[in-house]
């Protein structure tokens, strides 16, 4: 790793796991944690996750070779506006957000001369958040999508790709727009549906949710994810998510129609189509 100072803005599950992964793979430089909650930062330092901390963003990024944005995507723009004059020439800003096109459009113009932004999205996480859930192996064998734009500096891109690969991730380059279309369907839609599913059960009867078994827990696990994070993702990827929700609504309407018509053969075919596709995931 040809860098010595890393600033991580957002010391939660992903930011802390990134720091632990770096250290587990031989990084001996300085890792500065930056966030709004000083108690959380002090704990992260006591746990050996970070080496220094500050609640002042501009102070934390000084002399940083790499700045990792690991806060909710809705905060990125304000953060960069706060720190842009402290970023040193040659620094690379990257992120772990699950929305890319809108983030890149907003952040690239804010980069000062000599500073480059490279979009990234590690496909790793847990339903639990915070430093207590962080692990050094969170990114091991996990995919990390890197989303260069036409303006991305090639050397900065190579550095970010190498950084993720050195901590065990499998990197894949993808256009930002392609990324957002794919993940609106395979990630953003399931999260929105999980929230909606729990609310639907509450609307049936607020006192029956505890009767759900393992199947319900598995289906709604991701509804435990931080709500601010998913609000911001819906804002930034609004059109793509709306498109997948409309398709989901059509699928639900099709099931309703089959049941209204007592077309049980058609309903079973609908279920079988989904089951066959789901089985293919297990083979990946």
Backbone as CSV, one residue per row, in Angstrom:
resi,resn,N_x,N_y,N_z,CA_x,CA_y,CA_z,C_x,C_y,C_z
1,UNK,0.855,-1.187,0.000,0.000,0.000,0.000,0.889,1.235,0.000
2,UNK,0.791,2.010,-1.072,1.710,3.139,-1.234,1.111,4.432,-0.685
3,UNK,0.528,4.356,0.512,0.022,5.545,1.185,0.216,5.350,2.687
4,UNK,0.299,6.468,3.405,0.641,6.396,4.826,-0.446,6.927,5.750
5,UNK,-1.277,7.822,5.231,-2.293,8.449,6.072,-3.677,8.275,5.449
6,UNK,-4.587,7.718,6.226,-5.952,7.496,5.760,-6.918,8.166,6.726
7,UNK,-7.877,8.878,6.186,-8.942,9.477,6.986,-10.246,8.770,6.639
8,UNK,-10.940,8.292,7.659,-12.217,7.616,7.471,-13.314,8.483,8.080
9,UNK,-14.207,8.959,7.242,-15.303,9.803,7.707,-16.542,8.924,7.854
10,UNK,-16.884,8.652,9.101,-17.979,7.742,9.384,-17.438,6.443,9.967
11,UNK,-17.264,6.414,11.270,-16.641,5.252,11.918,-17.748,4.352,12.471
12,UNK,-18.418,3.679,11.541,-19.452,2.709,11.892,-19.014,1.329,11.460
13,UNK,-19.957,0.503,11.066,-19.644,-0.865,10.665,-18.652,-0.908,9.515
14,UNK,-18.967,-0.215,8.420,-18.125,-0.298,7.221,-16.807,0.424,7.431
15,UNK,-16.849,1.645,7.957,-15.613,2.397,8.176,-14.676,1.697,9.136
16,UNK,-15.214,1.153,10.224,-14.388,0.449,11.208,-13.847,-0.855,10.638
17,UNK,-14.668,-1.587,9.898,-14.206,-2.841,9.294,-13.102,-2.572,8.277
18,UNK,-13.228,-1.469,7.557,-12.191,-1.083,6.602,-10.870,-0.843,7.330
19,UNK,-10.920,-0.116,8.436,-9.708,0.154,9.220,-9.106,-1.144,9.761
20,UNK,-9.941,-2.002,10.296,-9.449,-3.284,10.817,-8.858,-4.148,9.715
21,UNK,-9.481,-4.117,8.543,-8.976,-4.895,7.410,-7.611,-4.403,6.966
22,UNK,-7.463,-3.090,6.907,-6.168,-2.520,6.535,-5.079,-2.999,7.485
23,UNK,-5.354,-2.908,8.777,-4.348,-3.295,9.768,-4.061,-4.788,9.711
24,UNK,-5.102,-5.578,9.472,-4.909,-7.025,9.392,-4.079,-7.430,8.186
25,UNK,-4.069,-6.569,7.169,-3.310,-6.875,5.949,-2.009,-6.076,5.862
26,UNK,-1.525,-5.608,7.007,-0.176,-5.059,7.056,-0.035,-3.561,6.973
27,UNK,-1.136,-2.810,6.945,-1.012,-1.358,6.884,-0.484,-0.837,8.216
28,UNK,0.600,-0.076,8.161,1.231,0.428,9.383,1.183,1.952,9.481
29,UNK,0.450,2.574,8.571,0.333,4.025,8.603,-0.668,4.493,9.646
30,UNK,-1.075,5.731,9.511,-1.959,6.378,10.484,-3.392,6.403,9.949
31,UNK,-4.329,5.960,10.760,-5.743,5.991,10.397,-6.458,6.951,11.336
32,UNK,-7.032,7.986,10.761,-7.765,8.979,11.537,-9.258,8.776,11.330
33,UNK,-9.987,8.622,12.420,-11.435,8.488,12.355,-12.099,9.834,12.576
34,UNK,-13.090,10.113,11.754,-13.787,11.399,11.811,-15.284,11.125,11.902
35,UNK,-15.952,11.796,12.837,-17.385,11.597,12.977,-17.998,12.628,13.894
36,UNK,-19.304,12.494,14.087,-20.040,13.463,14.897,-20.089,13.071,16.376
37,UNK,-19.913,11.774,16.652,-20.058,11.255,18.014,-18.683,10.992,18.618
38,UNK,-18.255,11.894,19.491,-16.907,11.763,20.053,-16.768,10.517,20.920
39,UNK,-17.822,10.130,21.623,-17.753,8.920,22.443,-17.489,7.696,21.579
40,UNK,-18.146,7.640,20.437,-17.935,6.527,19.509,-16.502,6.520,18.999
41,UNK,-15.967,7.701,18.705,-14.594,7.802,18.210,-13.591,7.393,19.285
42,UNK,-13.844,7.791,20.522,-12.951,7.412,21.621,-12.943,5.897,21.808
43,UNK,-14.113,5.275,21.707,-14.188,3.822,21.823,-13.436,3.143,20.682
44,UNK,-13.588,3.689,19.476,-12.887,3.113,18.322,-11.382,3.188,18.512
45,UNK,-10.907,4.272,19.098,-9.469,4.391,19.357,-9.039,3.421,20.451
46,UNK,-9.829,3.315,21.506,-9.510,2.385,22.600,-9.486,0.932,22.111
47,UNK,-10.323,0.636,21.133,-10.401,-0.722,20.592,-9.319,-0.991,19.544
48,UNK,-8.513,0.028,19.239,-7.436,-0.137,18.276,-7.882,-0.088,16.830
49,UNK,-9.098,0.388,16.597,-9.606,0.471,15.225,-8.966,1.641,14.497
50,UNK,-8.866,2.780,15.174,-8.255,3.975,14.592,-7.106,4.426,15.479
51,UNK,-6.259,5.285,14.918,-5.088,5.767,15.665,-5.293,7.173,16.216
52,UNK,-6.186,7.925,15.585,-6.473,9.295,16.010,-7.915,9.594,15.649
53,UNK,-8.462,10.653,16.244,-9.854,10.969,15.932,-10.100,12.460,16.072
54,UNK,-11.169,12.913,15.426,-11.605,14.297,15.538,-13.057,14.388,15.087
55,UNK,-13.760,15.361,15.616,-15.118,15.636,15.157,-15.129,16.778,14.143
56,UNK,-13.952,17.320,13.845,-13.832,18.412,12.871,-13.340,17.825,11.553
57,UNK,-14.194,17.766,10.571,-13.869,17.103,9.318,-12.618,17.679,8.654
58,UNK,-12.559,18.994,8.576,-11.442,19.632,7.888,-10.112,19.324,8.566
59,UNK,-10.136,19.228,9.879,-8.918,18.910,10.629,-8.478,17.470,10.358
60,UNK,-9.433,16.579,10.250,-9.112,15.166,10.103,-8.530,14.776,8.763
61,UNK,-8.844,15.529,7.708,-8.380,15.141,6.372,-7.021,15.740,6.015
62,UNK,-6.498,16.626,6.846,-5.199,17.227,6.540,-4.131,16.144,6.445
63,UNK,-3.367,16.208,5.397,-2.265,15.268,5.135,-2.739,13.858,4.785
64,UNK,-4.032,13.659,4.619,-4.525,12.328,4.272,-4.226,12.018,2.800
65,UNK,-3.700,10.828,2.566,-3.488,10.360,1.189,-4.784,9.795,0.610
66,UNK,-5.555,9.119,1.483,-6.844,8.546,1.105,-7.895,9.061,2.077
67,UNK,-9.017,9.531,1.547,-10.156,9.917,2.379,-11.314,9.005,1.989
68,UNK,-11.796,8.212,2.947,-12.902,7.291,2.702,-14.178,7.870,3.293
69,UNK,-15.175,8.094,2.442,-16.475,8.562,2.893,-17.327,7.346,3.247
70,UNK,-17.595,7.159,4.540,-18.365,6.002,5.000,-19.565,6.440,5.833
71,UNK,-19.998,7.666,5.630,-21.212,8.174,6.267,-22.376,7.979,5.295
72,UNK,-23.616,8.236,5.711,-24.723,8.169,4.752,-24.485,9.091,3.557
73,UNK,-24.880,8.646,2.366,-24.551,9.381,1.145,-25.127,10.794,1.137
74,UNK,-26.202,11.015,1.856,-26.789,12.347,1.891,-25.903,13.384,2.525
75,UNK,-24.891,12.959,3.257,-23.976,13.914,3.909,-22.737,14.205,3.071
76,UNK,-22.510,13.419,2.028,-21.244,13.530,1.288,-20.971,14.938,0.789
77,UNK,-21.949,15.542,0.157,-21.725,16.841,-0.476,-21.324,17.901,0.543
78,UNK,-22.029,17.956,1.672,-21.695,18.934,2.695,-20.316,18.661,3.284
79,UNK,-19.995,17.385,3.473,-18.683,17.030,4.012,-17.571,17.527,3.090
80,UNK,-17.708,17.261,1.801,-16.662,17.687,0.862,-16.568,19.207,0.807
81,UNK,-17.691,19.884,0.865,-17.637,21.350,0.917,-16.894,21.829,2.155
82,UNK,-17.030,21.108,3.248,-16.357,21.485,4.498,-14.852,21.234,4.457
83,UNK,-14.426,20.208,3.712,-13.022,19.786,3.788,-12.215,20.098,2.529
84,UNK,-12.849,20.518,1.472,-12.158,20.578,0.172,-10.905,21.444,0.192
85,UNK,-10.904,22.501,0.988,-9.739,23.394,1.013,-8.603,22.836,1.866
86,UNK,-8.847,21.734,2.571,-7.803,21.102,3.376,-7.237,19.844,2.708
87,UNK,-7.844,19.417,1.610,-7.348,18.227,0.912,-6.057,18.570,0.190
88,UNK,-5.047,17.752,0.391,-3.753,18.051,-0.214,-3.710,17.556,-1.660
89,UNK,-2.932,18.216,-2.515,-2.763,17.724,-3.893,-2.251,16.289,-3.888
90,UNK,-2.841,15.463,-4.732,-2.468,14.058,-4.784,-3.362,13.159,-3.955
91,UNK,-4.190,13.751,-3.102,-5.098,12.958,-2.278,-6.173,12.313,-3.147
92,UNK,-6.678,11.187,-2.680,-7.766,10.486,-3.355,-8.938,10.398,-2.396
93,UNK,-10.101,10.815,-2.869,-11.340,10.673,-2.107,-12.124,9.530,-2.729
94,UNK,-12.558,8.599,-1.911,-13.386,7.498,-2.386,-14.506,7.276,-1.386
95,UNK,-15.415,6.357,-1.702,-16.564,6.176,-0.826,-17.001,4.721,-0.810
96,UNK,-17.997,4.428,0.033,-18.548,3.075,0.117,-20.057,3.086,-0.094
97,UNK,-20.578,4.161,-0.653,-22.016,4.297,-0.819,-22.594,3.365,-1.861
98,UNK,-23.874,3.012,-1.696,-24.498,2.087,-2.643,-25.241,2.802,-3.758
99,UNK,-25.050,4.116,-3.872,-25.532,4.900,-5.011,-24.328,5.593,-5.617
100,UNK,-24.235,5.589,-6.937,-23.001,6.082,-7.534,-23.185,7.272,-8.472
101,UNK,-24.104,7.220,-9.423,-24.173,8.266,-10.441,-24.422,9.641,-9.829
102,UNK,-25.412,9.734,-8.935,-25.717,11.017,-8.314,-24.592,11.521,-7.439
103,UNK,-23.938,10.618,-6.723,-22.805,10.995,-5.874,-21.670,11.544,-6.722
104,UNK,-21.355,10.855,-7.806,-20.248,11.289,-8.675,-20.553,12.646,-9.297
105,UNK,-21.786,12.848,-9.756,-22.162,14.142,-10.352,-21.982,15.281,-9.365
106,UNK,-22.266,15.025,-8.100,-22.173,16.080,-7.098,-20.745,16.305,-6.607
107,UNK,-19.977,15.228,-6.477,-18.674,15.351,-5.820,-17.531,15.696,-6.762
108,UNK,-17.546,15.160,-7.965,-16.411,15.430,-8.867,-16.139,16.926,-9.057
109,UNK,-17.163,17.765,-9.278,-16.877,19.197,-9.463,-16.335,19.887,-8.215
110,UNK,-16.484,19.258,-7.050,-16.020,19.863,-5.802,-14.564,19.549,-5.490
111,UNK,-13.969,18.622,-6.248,-12.586,18.251,-5.967,-11.638,19.384,-6.347
112,UNK,-10.769,19.815,-5.438,-9.797,20.869,-5.775,-8.739,20.331,-6.734
113,UNK,-7.955,21.204,-7.351,-6.920,20.760,-8.292,-5.980,19.741,-7.649
114,UNK,-5.731,18.659,-8.376,-4.806,17.634,-7.888,-5.428,16.592,-6.996
115,UNK,-6.714,16.731,-6.684,-7.423,15.760,-5.851,-8.430,15.015,-6.719
116,UNK,-8.468,13.707,-6.587,-9.325,12.891,-7.443,-10.356,12.115,-6.635
117,UNK,-11.555,11.976,-7.216,-12.606,11.165,-6.610,-12.781,9.881,-7.403
118,UNK,-12.874,8.763,-6.677,-13.123,7.461,-7.294,-14.270,6.807,-6.535
119,UNK,-15.359,6.528,-7.226,-16.516,5.928,-6.580,-16.306,4.445,-6.304
120,UNK,-16.765,3.987,-5.143,-16.647,2.577,-4.798,-17.840,2.086,-3.998
121,UNK,-18.093,0.787,-4.072,-19.212,0.199,-3.339,-18.878,-1.246,-2.971
122,UNK,-18.372,-1.481,-1.768,-18.144,-2.861,-1.327,-19.472,-3.559,-1.048
123,UNK,-19.636,-4.744,-1.597,-20.885,-5.488,-1.397,-20.712,-6.349,-0.148
124,UNK,-20.769,-5.699,0.968,-20.569,-6.360,2.256,-21.302,-5.557,3.309
125,UNK,-21.764,-6.233,4.319,-22.468,-5.538,5.382,-23.187,-6.522,6.281
126,UNK,-23.854,-5.985,7.276,-24.638,-6.772,8.219,-25.884,-5.978,8.560
127,UNK,-26.861,-6.666,9.159,-28.039,-5.933,9.606,-27.711,-5.093,10.832
128,UNK,-26.638,-5.462,11.547,-26.197,-4.707,12.720,-25.256,-3.599,12.276
129,UNK,-25.325,-2.473,12.940,-24.453,-1.359,12.602,-23.551,-1.033,13.785
130,UNK,-22.563,-0.174,13.544,-21.718,0.286,14.632,-20.417,-0.474,14.764
131,UNK,-19.523,0.079,15.567,-18.173,-0.465,15.676,-18.149,-1.841,16.333
132,UNK,-19.133,-2.158,17.163,-19.131,-3.459,17.830,-19.379,-4.604,16.846
133,UNK,-19.962,-4.284,15.694,-20.220,-5.313,14.684,-19.090,-5.403,13.654
134,UNK,-18.103,-4.521,13.751,-17.025,-4.475,12.763,-16.106,-5.684,12.885
135,UNK,-15.638,-6.165,11.736,-14.697,-7.282,11.700,-13.650,-7.045,10.627
136,UNK,-12.475,-7.612,10.845,-11.375,-7.435,9.885,-11.598,-8.214,8.602
137,UNK,-12.486,-9.205,8.636,-12.692,-10.043,7.450,-13.988,-9.734,6.706
138,UNK,-14.607,-8.599,7.001,-15.892,-8.270,6.379,-15.807,-8.235,4.853
139,UNK,-14.667,-7.789,4.329,-14.527,-7.626,2.876,-13.808,-8.794,2.201
140,UNK,-13.416,-9.797,2.980,-12.692,-10.926,2.414,-13.575,-11.691,1.439
141,UNK,-13.121,-11.799,0.201,-13.847,-12.476,-0.880,-15.163,-11.806,-1.249
142,UNK,-15.405,-10.618,-0.713,-16.599,-9.857,-1.095,-16.300,-9.052,-2.358
143,UNK,-17.328,-8.860,-3.165,-17.144,-8.017,-4.338,-17.087,-6.550,-3.931
144,UNK,-16.298,-5.781,-4.649,-16.279,-4.330,-4.474,-16.403,-3.711,-5.865
145,UNK,-17.493,-3.009,-6.087,-17.737,-2.382,-7.378,-17.055,-1.019,-7.396
146,UNK,-16.210,-0.796,-8.388,-15.555,0.504,-8.586,-16.177,1.139,-9.822
147,UNK,-16.579,2.412,-9.695,-17.378,3.040,-10.752,-16.697,4.298,-11.312
148,UNK,-15.692,4.118,-12.153,-15.041,5.293,-12.739,-15.979,6.040,-13.677
149,UNK,-15.804,7.339,-13.732,-16.523,8.177,-14.692,-15.549,8.537,-15.812
150,UNK,-16.011,9.204,-16.860,-15.085,9.632,-17.917,-13.981,10.558,-17.415
151,UNK,-14.189,11.160,-16.240,-13.211,12.121,-15.712,-12.272,11.506,-14.675
152,UNK,-12.445,10.233,-14.357,-11.643,9.615,-13.304,-10.181,9.473,-13.715
153,UNK,-9.298,9.913,-12.847,-7.862,9.782,-13.083,-7.459,8.312,-13.034
154,UNK,-6.725,7.868,-14.048,-6.388,6.446,-14.162,-5.500,5.972,-13.018
155,UNK,-4.540,6.789,-12.600,-3.651,6.387,-11.508,-4.420,6.276,-10.191
156,UNK,-5.325,7.230,-9.956,-6.147,7.179,-8.746,-7.054,5.951,-8.766
157,UNK,-7.593,5.640,-9.932,-8.437,4.452,-10.076,-7.660,3.192,-9.730
158,UNK,-6.451,3.075,-10.261,-5.626,1.894,-9.988,-5.289,1.772,-8.511
159,UNK,-5.064,2.912,-7.861,-4.754,2.898,-6.430,-5.927,2.369,-5.617
160,UNK,-7.139,2.830,-5.942,-8.329,2.390,-5.206,-8.603,0.916,-5.465
161,UNK,-8.463,0.481,-6.704,-8.658,-0.934,-7.023,-7.668,-1.792,-6.236
162,UNK,-6.398,-1.403,-6.240,-5.368,-2.157,-5.525,-5.635,-2.180,-4.026
163,UNK,-6.102,-1.064,-3.493,-6.374,-0.970,-2.056,-7.423,-1.999,-1.637
164,UNK,-8.511,-2.090,-2.390,-9.564,-3.050,-2.047,-9.093,-4.486,-2.262
165,UNK,-8.325,-4.710,-3.298,-7.845,-6.067,-3.555,-6.862,-6.523,-2.480
166,UNK,-6.070,-5.587,-1.954,-5.087,-5.947,-0.925,-5.737,-6.317,0.397
167,UNK,-6.985,-5.904,0.618,-7.667,-6.323,1.848,-8.631,-7.477,1.567
168,UNK,-8.477,-8.098,0.392,-9.192,-9.343,0.129,-10.433,-9.256,-0.720
169,UNK,-10.782,-8.069,-1.215,-11.988,-7.925,-2.023,-11.744,-8.320,-3.475
170,UNK,-12.817,-8.706,-4.148,-12.790,-8.981,-5.586,-13.402,-7.780,-6.291
171,UNK,-12.585,-7.036,-7.007,-13.055,-5.783,-7.593,-13.647,-5.995,-8.984
172,UNK,-14.582,-5.125,-9.316,-15.242,-5.144,-10.622,-15.517,-3.710,-11.033
173,UNK,-15.090,-3.335,-12.244,-15.356,-1.991,-12.753,-16.726,-1.962,-13.414
174,UNK,-17.467,-0.867,-13.181,-18.817,-0.758,-13.712,-19.151,0.725,-13.920
175,UNK,-19.908,1.033,-14.959,-20.361,2.408,-15.157,-21.310,2.793,-14.025
176,UNK,-21.239,4.037,-13.550,-22.095,4.448,-12.426,-23.580,4.219,-12.694
177,UNK,-24.029,4.525,-13.900,-25.448,4.371,-14.227,-25.855,2.896,-14.240
178,UNK,-24.977,2.052,-14.741,-25.255,0.622,-14.744,-25.337,0.099,-13.313
179,UNK,-24.416,0.562,-12.483,-24.423,0.180,-11.070,-25.764,0.517,-10.433
180,UNK,-26.238,1.737,-10.634,-27.460,2.183,-9.968,-28.686,1.432,-10.459
181,UNK,-28.706,1.079,-11.728,-29.820,0.293,-12.269,-29.836,-1.098,-11.642
182,UNK,-28.675,-1.733,-11.575,-28.583,-3.085,-11.022,-28.946,-3.092,-9.544
183,UNK,-28.354,-2.183,-8.784,-28.540,-2.248,-7.331,-29.874,-1.675,-6.877
184,UNK,-30.544,-0.909,-7.732,-31.930,-0.544,-7.440,-32.783,-1.796,-7.361
185,UNK,-32.449,-2.790,-8.201,-33.229,-4.033,-8.233,-32.789,-5.035,-7.183
186,UNK,-31.481,-5.262,-7.056,-31.021,-6.377,-6.209,-30.740,-5.963,-4.767
187,UNK,-30.705,-4.674,-4.474,-30.402,-4.222,-3.115,-31.409,-3.203,-2.597
188,UNK,-31.631,-2.137,-3.355,-32.497,-1.064,-2.864,-33.951,-1.523,-2.769
189,UNK,-34.440,-2.217,-3.802,-35.810,-2.732,-3.764,-36.045,-3.658,-2.565
190,UNK,-35.182,-4.664,-2.334,-35.421,-5.533,-1.167,-35.474,-4.782,0.158
191,UNK,-34.651,-3.765,0.315,-34.680,-3.013,1.567,-35.993,-2.252,1.711
192,UNK,-36.418,-1.581,0.652,-37.682,-0.846,0.719,-38.841,-1.804,0.977
193,UNK,-38.829,-2.950,0.308,-39.896,-3.937,0.483,-39.890,-4.497,1.905
194,UNK,-38.708,-4.701,2.482,-38.631,-5.212,3.860,-39.275,-4.235,4.835
195,UNK,-38.996,-2.952,4.671,-39.648,-1.952,5.518,-41.159,-1.983,5.315
196,UNK,-41.581,-2.040,4.044,-43.008,-2.029,3.731,-43.705,-3.288,4.253
197,UNK,-43.009,-4.417,4.196,-43.597,-5.671,4.669,-43.875,-5.614,6.165
198,UNK,-42.920,-5.128,6.927,-43.129,-5.001,8.372,-44.289,-4.059,8.657
199,UNK,-44.341,-2.931,7.937,-45.428,-1.980,8.155,-46.780,-2.575,7.772
200,UNK,-46.800,-3.429,6.736,-48.048,-4.085,6.346,-48.564,-4.976,7.468
201,UNK,-47.653,-5.727,8.086,-48.062,-6.588,9.197,-48.573,-5.750,10.368
202,UNK,-47.910,-4.632,10.635,-48.366,-3.733,11.694,-49.755,-3.197,11.392
203,UNK,-50.038,-2.949,10.106,-51.355,-2.444,9.722,-52.444,-3.508,9.885
204,UNK,-52.063,-4.769,9.764,-53.017,-5.856,10.030,-53.354,-5.886,11.513
205,UNK,-52.315,-5.878,12.330,-52.489,-5.868,13.789,-51.124,-5.592,14.413
206,UNK,-51.022,-4.538,15.169,-49.735,-4.136,15.731,-49.181,-5.146,16.728
207,UNK,-50.019,-6.061,17.198,-49.590,-6.976,18.256,-49.235,-8.375,17.767
208,UNK,-49.191,-8.591,16.443,-48.977,-9.963,15.961,-47.580,-10.207,15.408
209,UNK,-46.779,-9.176,15.300,-45.465,-9.326,14.661,-44.613,-10.383,15.363
210,UNK,-44.743,-10.481,16.676,-43.904,-11.421,17.434,-44.252,-12.874,17.149
211,UNK,-45.376,-13.124,16.490,-45.735,-14.493,16.143,-44.960,-15.005,14.930
212,UNK,-44.299,-14.109,14.227,-43.548,-14.517,13.041,-42.378,-15.423,13.412
213,UNK,-42.120,-16.407,12.558,-41.030,-17.336,12.807,-39.761,-16.956,12.064
214,UNK,-38.907,-17.939,11.842,-37.614,-17.689,11.217,-37.769,-17.139,9.794
215,UNK,-38.779,-17.616,9.076,-38.989,-17.131,7.717,-39.213,-15.627,7.670
216,UNK,-40.047,-15.137,8.571,-40.296,-13.695,8.625,-39.038,-12.951,9.045
217,UNK,-38.318,-13.515,10.008,-37.074,-12.867,10.449,-36.067,-12.778,9.301
218,UNK,-35.954,-13.847,8.516,-35.031,-13.843,7.379,-35.444,-12.805,6.341
219,UNK,-36.745,-12.742,6.059,-37.243,-11.828,5.031,-37.116,-10.365,5.425
220,UNK,-37.200,-10.087,6.713,-37.235,-8.689,7.165,-35.965,-8.263,7.899
221,UNK,-34.955,-9.123,7.904,-33.709,-8.799,8.608,-33.171,-7.439,8.195
222,UNK,-33.221,-7.135,6.905,-32.619,-5.892,6.421,-33.434,-4.659,6.799
223,UNK,-34.646,-4.866,7.337,-35.402,-3.725,7.852,-34.794,-3.198,9.148
224,UNK,-33.770,-3.887,9.670,-33.022,-3.394,10.829,-31.942,-2.395,10.426
225,UNK,-31.753,-2.197,9.122,-30.707,-1.293,8.634,-31.019,0.154,9.012
226,UNK,-29.982,1.000,9.120,-30.191,2.402,9.520,-31.134,3.133,8.560
227,UNK,-32.174,3.731,9.099,-33.202,4.347,8.257,-32.704,5.609,7.546
228,UNK,-31.817,6.359,8.191,-31.273,7.562,7.543,-30.507,7.189,6.288
229,UNK,-29.742,6.122,6.380,-28.961,5.641,5.242,-29.872,5.322,4.062
230,UNK,-30.963,4.591,4.330,-31.835,4.162,3.236,-32.735,5.275,2.734
231,UNK,-33.045,6.235,3.580,-33.727,7.436,3.079,-32.870,8.142,2.037
232,UNK,-31.591,8.308,2.354,-30.692,9.003,1.433,-30.519,8.239,0.123
233,UNK,-30.439,6.914,0.210,-30.304,6.106,-1.004,-31.529,6.289,-1.893
234,UNK,-32.712,6.333,-1.277,-33.935,6.551,-2.055,-33.942,7.935,-2.707
235,UNK,-33.388,8.916,-2.029,-33.304,10.264,-2.616,-32.368,10.256,-3.824
236,UNK,-31.203,9.658,-3.668,-30.173,9.718,-4.703,-30.460,8.790,-5.883
237,UNK,-31.186,7.704,-5.635,-31.466,6.765,-6.729,-32.974,6.668,-6.968
238,UNK,-33.641,7.790,-6.832,-35.109,7.850,-6.844,-35.725,7.190,-8.074
239,UNK,-35.306,7.580,-9.266,-35.965,7.106,-10.479,-35.774,5.607,-10.684
240,UNK,-34.564,5.123,-10.424,-34.308,3.693,-10.624,-35.082,2.855,-9.601
241,UNK,-35.137,3.326,-8.370,-35.881,2.592,-7.349,-37.378,2.620,-7.650
242,UNK,-37.885,3.765,-8.084,-39.295,3.838,-8.450,-39.608,2.854,-9.576
243,UNK,-38.688,2.727,-10.527,-38.898,1.788,-11.625,-39.028,0.358,-11.119
244,UNK,-38.158,-0.036,-10.182,-38.225,-1.403,-9.653,-39.467,-1.589,-8.774
245,UNK,-39.868,-0.546,-8.058,-41.073,-0.653,-7.232,-42.321,-0.816,-8.094
246,UNK,-42.342,-0.149,-9.236,-43.486,-0.319,-10.141,-43.547,-1.745,-10.676
247,UNK,-42.383,-2.316,-10.994,-42.353,-3.718,-11.434,-42.800,-4.645,-10.307
248,UNK,-42.380,-4.335,-9.093,-42.800,-5.136,-7.941,-44.311,-5.035,-7.749
249,UNK,-44.842,-3.832,-7.894,-46.283,-3.641,-7.775,-47.029,-4.458,-8.822
250,UNK,-46.488,-4.515,-10.039,-47.113,-5.322,-11.093,-47.077,-6.804,-10.740
251,UNK,-45.973,-7.242,-10.144,-45.850,-8.642,-9.744,-46.861,-8.990,-8.655
252,UNK,-47.027,-8.110,-7.680,-48.013,-8.327,-6.626,-49.430,-8.336,-7.214
253,UNK,-49.692,-7.423,-8.134,-51.015,-7.370,-8.774,-51.299,-8.653,-9.537
254,UNK,-50.268,-9.229,-10.152,-50.446,-10.477,-10.891,-50.823,-11.617,-9.934
255,UNK,-50.167,-11.663,-8.784,-50.492,-12.688,-7.792,-51.921,-12.498,-7.275
256,UNK,-52.291,-11.257,-7.010,-53.652,-10.974,-6.534,-54.686,-11.448,-7.555
257,UNK,-54.426,-11.143,-8.832,-55.365,-11.529,-9.888,-55.497,-13.051,-9.979
258,UNK,-54.371,-13.757,-9.903,-54.408,-15.218,-9.967,-55.222,-15.792,-8.805
259,UNK,-55.080,-15.218,-7.640,-55.827,-15.708,-6.480,-57.301,-15.336,-6.579
260,UNK,-57.578,-14.135,-7.044,-58.979,-13.739,-7.206,-59.707,-14.664,-8.181
261,UNK,-58.973,-15.126,-9.207,-59.568,-16.000,-10.220,-59.442,-17.476,-9.854
262,UNK,-58.913,-17.762,-8.670,-58.671,-19.139,-8.223,-57.865,-19.942,-9.244
263,UNK,-56.914,-19.236,-9.873,-56.041,-19.897,-10.857,-54.835,-20.463,-10.113
264,UNK,-55.035,-21.604,-9.476,-53.995,-22.157,-8.627,-52.834,-22.731,-9.436
265,UNK,-53.119,-23.214,-10.634,-52.039,-23.683,-11.511,-51.154,-22.515,-11.921
266,UNK,-51.781,-21.412,-12.298,-51.024,-20.220,-12.659,-50.226,-19.675,-11.499
267,UNK,-50.806,-19.743,-10.300,-50.113,-19.263,-9.103,-48.885,-20.120,-8.817
268,UNK,-49.061,-21.452,-8.966,-47.923,-22.335,-8.722,-46.810,-22.071,-9.735
269,UNK,-47.172,-21.800,-10.988,-46.171,-21.470,-12.011,-45.423,-20.188,-11.643
270,UNK,-46.156,-19.227,-11.093,-45.542,-17.970,-10.656,-44.528,-18.240,-9.548
271,UNK,-44.911,-19.083,-8.603,-44.016,-19.440,-7.512,-42.819,-20.239,-8.033
272,UNK,-43.058,-21.146,-8.965,-41.989,-21.998,-9.491,-40.948,-21.173,-10.248
273,UNK,-41.406,-20.171,-10.960,-40.474,-19.284,-11.684,-39.517,-18.608,-10.704
274,UNK,-40.069,-18.138,-9.592,-39.239,-17.479,-8.581,-38.310,-18.479,-7.902
275,UNK,-38.831,-19.652,-7.585,-38.016,-20.653,-6.911,-36.816,-21.059,-7.760
276,UNK,-37.058,-21.283,-9.061,-35.970,-21.677,-9.961,-34.887,-20.600,-10.028
277,UNK,-35.317,-19.341,-10.108,-34.345,-18.246,-10.158,-33.587,-18.130,-8.846
278,UNK,-34.291,-18.302,-7.734,-33.642,-18.220,-6.430,-32.623,-19.315,-6.224
279,UNK,-32.890,-20.493,-6.753,-31.947,-21.614,-6.628,-30.634,-21.313,-7.334
280,UNK,-30.684,-20.523,-8.391,-29.462,-20.198,-9.137,-28.514,-19.342,-8.290
281,UNK,-29.065,-18.555,-7.378,-28.214,-17.728,-6.518,-27.318,-18.624,-5.665
282,UNK,-27.853,-19.756,-5.205,-27.081,-20.659,-4.361,-25.892,-21.266,-5.103
283,UNK,-25.951,-21.246,-6.426,-24.888,-21.847,-7.234,-23.784,-20.860,-7.581
284,UNK,-24.030,-19.563,-7.281,-23.019,-18.537,-7.599,-21.792,-18.693,-6.708
